[in-house]
C-alpha cells in the first residue's frame, strides 16, 4: 500500500509577543510599621504571575522604595536612597516608585525634585500599585484567581509584626507623625485576629504588636480602649506562643493592662514605653501627658506587680530649653532605675512642629556631648544588669544560625528583634533549629551579646 506523498500544510509564522514579566526589588526604610506596609505591597503584587521579586537592586527592573520622613535624618536617608537607585536607570532599572511617608509629607514635590521617579504613591493608593505598574507598559491588569491571602514576610518565618493602628493623636511638640500619617486609626479587631491566625498557621510563633501608640487601640472604633480585649483574643490562637508589646504610652498603662500582662501567659513580660525624658520642664515643653512622678510611680508599680517585667524605652536629649539640671536629672534617673533596654536620640528641629519656634534651642555640639554621655551611662548599666543573668536558663526563640562561627542566634522574652540583646549559643542537639524554641543557659555577657549553651530543647513547631 503506497503512502501518501502529500506535503504538509505550510504553517504561517506569527510574531509571538514575549511574555510580560518584571523583576521587582524593594527597599523599606524606617520603622517596623513601615515594614508591615512594605510586606502588604509585596503581598498585593504576589497575586500576579507577571511579577517576581529580587533581593539585589542591580537585578531589579522595577524598584519600590518605601520611605520614612519622621526626622531630617530619615528624609536625608530617603533622598539619598532615591538618588542611588535612580543611578541604576543607566543599567537594568526601568521604573522607580516611591511610597510611604515622604510622598505623604511632600506629595508630587518628590517627582519635581527627582524627575527620574516614575510614580509616587501614598498608603491609600497601595491597592492600585499593580495597576500602576501594568500601565507603565500599556498592559491590562488582570488579577489571578489563586490570590494569596496571607501577608508576605520580610522577617524570618517564625515572627511577624502586626500594625494595629496608623496615625497618632498625641501631638507631641517634636513629632511630625500626625502631620504625615493623620489621626489615630485602629484596624478592626477581627482583621487583626484573622491575620494573626493565618500567620501562625504558616509557622509564626511570635506576634509583635506595633502602632504609634498601641495603648490607644480601639478608642476611635469602639469608643473605649480595647488593647486588653485584643490580647485576650489573640492569646486564643493555639499555635501562637509569644505576644510582644511595642510603643505603650505611659499615661495609658492602667491597672487593666498591667493585670493582662501579668496574668496572660502568652503576653511577654516585656513592655516598650517611649518615655522621651524624665524632667518635668522638658516633658511639659514636649506636650507629654506624664510627669516625672507619674513615670517613676509607673515603673515601680510594674516591677511590683510583675517582678520579672523588662522595660524598654527611648530618651531624647537636646530638646529646646533642656537645661544642664534637666539633663543631670535624666542621668540620675538612668542610674537609679536601671532600665533593661534603652535607646537614645538627639532632638531634631522639624519645621511645622510646635517645638520648631521655641527659644533656647540647644546647640548641636551640646546635643552630641549629652548623647555620648547617656549612652556611656546606659552601657555600664546594661553590663551590670546582664551580668546578673549568668547561670540562669531562659526560653529562647532561635532567629538564625551563624555557620561561620557555628553558633545559633536567639532571643529571650526580654529582647525584641534587632534592637535588644541577642544570645549566641552552642548546641549539639538535632532538635535545635531556626524558628524553634530552646532553653539556653547564660554563660557570659560581653561585647553586647549574651553567650550561652543549650540546656534543654523544646520544639513548639
N, C-alpha and C positions, 0 to 999 in steps of 0.2 A: 504494500500500500504506500503510495507516494505521499510524502509530507508536503504540506502547502508551503510554497515559496513566497507568500505574500509578505511584503515589507511592513514592519510595524508602523503604526501611525506616528507621524512626527509630533514631538511634544514641543509646544510653544513655551519658551522660557519667559517667565515673567520676572520682572525685577522685584525681588523679595525685600521688603523693608526690614532692616535689622531690628531685633527685639529691643525694646526700650528698657534699659536698666541703668541705675545710677548708684554709685557708691557714696554713702553719706558718713561724714565724720562729725563728732560732737565735742564741744568744749563747754564745760559747765563751770562757771566762776561763782565765788561767794559761798553762801551758807548751804546747809543741807535742805532748807526749804526750796532753794533753787535747784538742788539736786533732784528733788521729787518732781519739779516741773520738767526738768530735762528727761527724766525717766518716762514721764507721761507723753512727752513729744515722741520719744523713741517708740513707745507702745502704739501710738497712733500710726506712725509710719510703718511699723512692722506688719500692719494689716495688708500691705501692698507688696505683691511679689516682685515688683519692679525695683524695689529698694533693698540694698544690702548695706551693712554697717561695717566701718573700718575704724581701727584704733589709731592709725597713723594719719595725720593731716596730709602728708605727702601723697597718700593713696587716694584721698577723697576727691570726688568730682563736685560734691556739694558739702559745704561746712556750715554748721549751725552753731553760733556762739550764744550761749545763754549768760547774760551779763548781770553783774551786781553794780549798784550805784549808791550804796549806803554812805560811803565816805569818799573823800577826794582820792585816797589811795586806791580804792576799789574802782573808781571811774578811770583813773590813770591806767590801772591794770587792764580794764576792759578795752580802752582805746589802743593801748599797746598791742593787745592780742588781735584786735581788728586789723591794725596795720600789718602785723606779722602774717596773719592769714591772708590778707589781701595780696601780699607779695607772691603767694602761691598761684595767683591768677596768671602769672607768666609761665606756669608749668601745667599741671593737670587740672587745677581748680577751675570750675566753670561758673559756679554760683556761690555767693556768700550771703547768709541770712543772719541777722542779729535779732535776738529776742531778749526778754527779761526786763530788768529794772532800768537799764539805760534808755530803751525806747519809751518806757513809761514816763521817765523824767524829761527826756528831750524830744520825743516824738520824731518827726521827719527831719529834724535837725541832724540826726545821725547820718542820713544819706547826703545831706548837704555838706557835712564835714568830711564824710568818707564816700565819695561818689561811686567807688567800686563796690559798695554794698548794694546788693540787688533787691533786698527787701528787709524791712523791719517789722517785727510782729510783737504785739503785747499779749499777755496771757489769755485775754478773752478771744483772741483770734487763733489760738493753737489748734483748735479742731479743724481749721481750714488750711493747715500747713501743707497737707498732701496736695490739695487743690492748687495751692500757690506753686509748688514745685512742678506739678504737671503743666501748669500754664506757662512756665518758663520755656517749655519745649513744645508748646502748642499741642499737648496731648490731653485726651479726655480722662478725667479722674474717675475710675470705677473701683469701688471698694470690693475686696474679695469677701466671699461668704464665710471663709474659715477664719474670721477675725479673732485675734487673741483678746481675752477678757481680763487677763491678769497683767499687772504692770511689770514691765521690764525693770531689772535692777542693775545698777552700776556698782552696787556693793557686792561683797560675797553673798552667796545664796542663803546664808543662814541668818542674816539680819537685814532689816529694812526700816527706813524712815517712813512715817506716815504723817503728812501735813494735815492737821485737824482744823486749821483756820488760816485765813490770809488777812493781811492788813493789821492795823492797830488803832486803838482808841486812846492810848495812854498820853500821847502828845508830850513826851519828854522834850525839854528845851533844846537838846543837842541833836535830835533824831529826825531824819528825813523820811523814815519809813511811811508814816501816814500820808505824806505828800506823794510818795511813789506808789504805794500799794493800796491807799484808801482806808476806809473804815474797816473795823474788825468784822470778818465774815466767816462764820463757822460752817464747816462741812456737815451736812446732816449725819446724825449718828449711825443710821442704818447703812449709809455708804461707807463709813469708816470701818464698821464691824465686818461688812461684806468683803471689803478689800483686804483686811487683816486675815480673814478666814481663808481667802483664796491664796494669799501669800504663804500662809502656814501650810496649806495643802501642798505647796511647791517646795517646802523644806525650810521656810523661815522659822526660827526659834526665838528670835529677839525682835520685838517691835519697839521702835524709838519714836515717841510722840513729839512732834515739833509744831510750833507756831511762834509768832512773835511773843505771844503770852498765852500759854496753854491753860492757865488758871481761869481765864475769862471765858473759856469754851462754853458755848450754848446760850449765853445771855441774849444774843441778838435773835436766835431762832426760837428759843424756848422760854425766854424771859426769866431765866434762872441759870445759875452756874451748874453745869452738867458734867464736869470732868469726872467726878466720882462715879456717876452712873455709867459713863463711858468705860471707865476702868473695870467696873463690875461685869459689863457685857463682854468686853474683850477677854477678861480672865476666864470666861466660859469656853473659849476656843481650846479644845483638848490638846492640839499639837503646839500651842504657844507656851513657851517656858518662861520668858522674861518680858516684862514691860518696863521701859525706861522713860523717865520724865525729864524733858529739857525745857528750860525757859519758863519757870514758875515765878511769877512776880510776888515779892514778899508780902505785900498788903492783901493778897488774895489767898494766902495759905492759911486756911482756917482749921478749926478742930475736926471738921468733917474730912478734909483732905488728909490731915495728919493721921487720923484713925484709919483711913482707907490704905494709906501706905503701910501703916503698922500691921494691919490685920490681913491684907490681901497678899497671899504668898507668892503671887506671880508679879506683883509690883515690886521692883527692886528697891532696896533701902538706900536709895541714891536720889538726890534731887539737885537740879541745876537752878540756882536763884540768882538772876542778874542784879546784883546789889548796886553797882556803879560807884558808890562811895560810902563813907560812914559819917562824915562830918555834917552836922545839920545845916551849916552855912552853905555847903556845896549841894547837898540834897535839895534844899529849898530852891536854890538857883536852877537846878536841873528840872524842877517841877515834878520831883518824885513824890510818891504818896507815903513813904515811910520815913521815920526819924531814926536817929542813932539808937535811941532806947527801944524803939519797935524792933529794929533789926537784931539787937543783942538779945532781947526777950525771945524772939522767934528762934534764934539758933539754940539758945538754952532749952527752950521747950521741945524743939525737935530732938535734941540729944537726950532729954529726959524721957520723952515718950517712946523714942525709937533708939535705944542705946547704940545700935550698930549702924545708924544712919551716916552716910557720907555726903558731904556738901561740896558742890562745885559752884563757883561764882566767877564774875569778872568785875574788875575795878578800872575806872578811868582816872588818869592823872592829868593835871593841867587844865581843868575846866576853869573858865573865867572866874576871877575872884577867889580861886583856891589859894589860901594863904599858906605860909610855912607852918602855921599852927594846925590848919586843916590837914595838911599832908602828914605832919607828925602824928596826928590823931589816927590817920589811916595806918601808918606804920605800926603804931602801938596796938591797934586792933588786930592786925595780922599776927603779931607776936603773941597776943593774949588768947585769941580764939582759935588759932592754928587750924584753919580750914584745910580740907583734904586736897582739893584741886582748884587752883586759882589761875586765871588769865588776866593780863593787864593790857591796856592800850592807851594811847595818848588821845586827848581831846582833839577833834578835827573841826575847824571852824567852817560850818556848812551854810552857804547862802540860803536864806529862806527860813532858817530855824530861828527860834526865839533867842537863842544864845549868841547869834551872829553879831548882833549890835551891842552886846553887853560890854561895859567898860572893864578895865583891868584884865585884858587878855594876857594870858601867861606866855612869856617868850618861849620859842621852840627849844632853846638851849636848856631852859629850866625844866621843860617837859621831859626832854631826853634824860636829864640827870635824875629826875624823880622816877622815871620809868625804870632805869637801871637799878635804882636803889630798892624799889619794892620787889623787883624780880629777884634781886640778890637775897632779900629777906625771906621771900617765899621759897626760894630754892633750899635754903637751910632748914626751913620748917618742914618742907616735903621730905627732905632727907631724914629728919628726926622722926616724922610720922611713919614713914615707910619702913624704916629700920625696925620698928616695933612689930612688924608683921613676920619677921624672920622666925621660922619654926612653925608658923600657922599653916593650915591647909584650907584652900579656897576652891570652890567650884568655878571652873574657868571655861569659857567658850573659846574654841580654837579658831582663830581667824586665818592663819596661814602657816606655811612650812618654809623655813629657810634651808634650802637644800645645801647651800654652800657651807653653812655652819652646823647643819644637821640639828636644827632647833625648831621646835614648834613655837608659834607666837599666839598668845591668847590674852583674854581679859577677864578679871574677876568682876563681881557685881558692881564694884566701885570705880569702874573705868568705862567711859563711853568711847566709841571708836574714834581713833585719830587724834583725840585731844587729851586723853588721860594716859596714865602709866600702863604699859603693857608688861606681860610676863613672858620671858624667854625660858623655855624649859625643855628638858630631855625626856624621852620615853622610848622604851623598847617593846611596848605592848602593841599588838596588831590592831587593837581597838582604837588607838589614838589616831584621829584623822581630822582634817579640816571640817568644821561645821559641827563636830561632836562636842560633848562636854567631857571634861576630865577634872578629877580632883588633884590639885597641884600643891605641893609643899614648897613654901618660900624658903630659899636658902640664903639669899642675899639681896641687897638693893644697891646698885651702883650705876653711875653714868645715865641716870634717868630711867633705868629698867629694873624690874624685879627679875631675879634669877631663881629658877625652881626646877623641880623634877616631879614626874607623875607619881602620885601616891596611890591613886585608885582611879580606874577609868569607868565612865558611865556614858554610854551612847544612847541618847534620847531620840535618835532619828526615827 
